């Protein structure tokens, strides 16, 4: 795989699908943004437009680093995360198409090599959401080895929403509620744990990965401890017993508990139809 510097040995990426189409640009222009560099804690932000260290988006991304430490019980790292911001969408798309032609179209990407953590993103209306997601990958990969794909993506979906939202990703929640109403969703954590290539995960899989992350962090302190202990084992040993096995020891039916959590969360977010007699969600047992 061609790269401006070196070959990738690991790729983790996610972002909402962007529109296709690209205006051809001179190859000499297809370089990484380098006009300005802003350093803030782990973040090294490169852009071809003016961006200050006190910009509210950089402030939020820096604060998200502390959020991960507090919510996940992981330590802070000083490993740089290089963030490249393309102001021009056509240049961004042409750059990705030239150097990473196998990538599907996205607004942002996270990449990890043996020696470097990088985020590429186009500056647009949804750049805050995109950067919260991709930078979360960077923070996680700087402190947790061998993070399973489903959990990596589920946590990125949890943390991509604005601070103070307690990880409530309304887009995914609405999708899962709709599938529940149609009888088209049966969660299966072991199936998610089998994924090891980002390209194989569908939007439905991302939604379920978010739901499990939200369940672990928001449903019960006991479930939060399952996640904390899992991260501790990964950091100590490089591998750990799957979360599905850990949950099965404290829950008789983890999948049923997840459905109940989604229903309750949807009711609290006014995303469940109030046609259940008293207006409450229909909760599984």
N, C-alpha and C positions, 0 to 999 in steps of 0.2 A: 504494500500500500504506500503510495507516495505521500510525503509530508514535507512541509517547509524545512524541517530539521531532522527528524528521525522517524523510524517506523513505529507505529503503534503496536503495543503488545496487549492492550486491553482497552475496550471501548464500552462506556456506559453512556447512554444518551436518552433523553426524552424531551419532548416539547410538543405543543399542539401543532397539527399539520398546517403548514404554510401554503400559500398559493404557489402554483407552478409557474414556469416562465422565467426567462432570464435575458437581459440585454447583453450581448457579447461585449466584453471589455478587453482592453489590451492586457496581455499576460503580465507586462511589467507593472501594472497597477494591482495585480492580484496578490498582494502581500498583506501580512497582518498589520492592523492599525498600530502605529508607533509614534504618532505626533505628540501625545501627552501621556504621562504615566503618573498615576496616583497610588500611593501605598497607604493602606489602612489595615493594621494588624496583619492577618494572613493574606489579605487581598492585595493583588498588584493589578490595577486596572489600567489597561492600555486603550487609548481612543485617538481618533483623528479630529476630535472636537473638544471644546473646553468643558471640563468636568472637574469640580473641586472636591477636595477630601470631605468637605462638609455637606455635599449634596445629600438630600434626604434619602435617596435610594441607597447610597453607599452607607449612610448612617444605619439604615434598616438592615442591610446585609451584614454589617459589623455586629449589630445587636443580635442577629439571628445566630451567630456563632455562640454567644452566651446562652441563648435559648436552648440550643442543642446540648450544651454542657449541663444545664439545669434539668431539662426534661428527660434526657437519655442517660445521664450519669456518666458521660464520656469526658475525658480530659480535653484541655485545649492543646492545640498544636501550633507550632510556628512554621510549618511547611507552607511555602508560598502557593497560592492559587492564582494563576495568571488568567485574568478575564480580558478578553479582546472584544471591544464593542465596535461594530461596523455601523456607521451612521447611514450609509447607503444600502438599501435592501438588495439592489441588483448586484452591487459589488460583493456583498455577503454571499448571495446565492452562487455567483460565478466562482468565488474563491472555494466554496465547499465543493462545487461540481468539478473543479479542476483537480483539487488535491484529494478529495474523498468522494469519488463518483459513486461509490456503493451506498452512500448514506441516503436514506429517504429524506424528502424535503421537510425541514423543521425551521423554526425561528431561532433555536438555540441548541447547543450540543455541549456535553461534558466529555472530556477525553482524559485518560490516564495512561502514561507511559511508565517505564521503569524509574524515571527520574523526575517526572513533571506532572502537575495537575493543571488542566487548562479548561477554560470555558470560552466558547465562541458564541456570540449573540448579535442579532441585529437590533438596533435602537429603534423602537417603535412603540405603539400604544400599549402593548402588553409586555414590555421589557421587564417591568418590575416582577410580574408573575414568573416570567421565564428565568430571570436571574435568581430569584428566591429558590426556585426548583434546582437549577443547575449548580448553584453555589452550595446548596445543601449537599449534593453529591460530593463536591470537593471537600467540605468540612468532614463528612463521614469517612471518606476514603483516606483522609490524612491521619485518622486515629483508629480506625477499625479495619483489620485485615480480613480478606475473604468474605466480605459482606454479601449475603445471598441477594440475587437480583430482585426478587419480589419485595424484600424488605427495603433494599436501597431505593427502589422506585416508590414503594408505599410511603416511606418517610418523606421522600422528596415531594410527593403529592400532598402530604399532610402539612409540610412546612412552606409550600409555595403560596399559601393564602396569607393575607396580611396579618401582622402581629396582632394579638388580642382576639383572634378568631377561634382559638383553641383547635386549630387544624380542621375546621369545618369546610370541606371542599364541597360546596353546594352542587356543583356540576356532577360530581361523581355520586353524591347522595341522591340526587334526582334520578340519575340513570338507574341506580340500584333499586329505588322505590318503584320505578316503572317496570322493571323486570320482575320484581316481586309480585306486583299486581297481576302480571300476565303469567305468573307461574314459570318464569324462564330463568330463574337464578337459584342455584343450589351451590353455596360456597364450598370450596374444597381446598384447604390450605396445603395439603400434601401435593396436590396438582401444581399449585403455584411454586412450591419449593423445588419442583423439578426443572423450572425454567433456568437456563444459563446463558441465553442469547437474547439481548434486548429486542432484536427484530422479530422474535417469535411471539412476543407479548402483544395482545390486542388492547384496544381501549377498555373493553370489558375486564380484562385482566388487571389493567392499571386501577380501575375502579375498585375491584375486589382487594387489590393490594393496599389501596388507601384505607378501605374499610377495616382491614385487619390492623393496620397501624393505628387508626383512630380508636379501635376497640382496645388495643393494648395500652394506649396512653390515656384514654378518657373514661373507660368503663369502671375500673376498679384499681385501687392501689396494688392489690395482689397481682393483677395482670401486668401492671407497670413493672413490678419486681421481676416478673418472668423475663421481660425485655432487658432490664438492667443486668440480670444474671447472665443472660445470653451474651450480651456485649462483653461482660467481664471475662467469660470463658473464651470468646474469640480473641480478645486482646492477650490473654495469658497463654493460650495454647495454639492459636491459629485456626482452630476448628471447634465446633460445639455441637451438642445434641440439638437436632432441629426444634424450632419453636413449637411445631405441631405436637411433638412428643412431650414437650414440657407442659403445654396447655392441657393435654389429655390426662395429666396427673392431677390437675386441680379443677377440671371441668368434665362432667360426664359426657357432654355433647358440645364441643367447642363451636361447631358450625351452627347449631341451633342458637347458641349464645350470641354469635355474631349477628344472625338474622334479627334476634330480639334487640340487640344494640342498635342496629340500623333503623329498625322501626321506631324505637324510642327517640333516637336522634332526629329522625324525620318528623316525628310528631312535635318535638320541641322547636324544630325549624320551620314549622308550618308547611311541610312538604308531603304530608300524608293526608288523604281525603278525610274530612270530618263526617263520615257516614257510618260510624261504628256505634250508633246509639247515643253514647255520651260524648262523642267527638274525639275519643282517645284512639290511639293506634291499636291495631290488632296485634297483640304481642304473642309470639310463640312461646311454648313451654318446654 
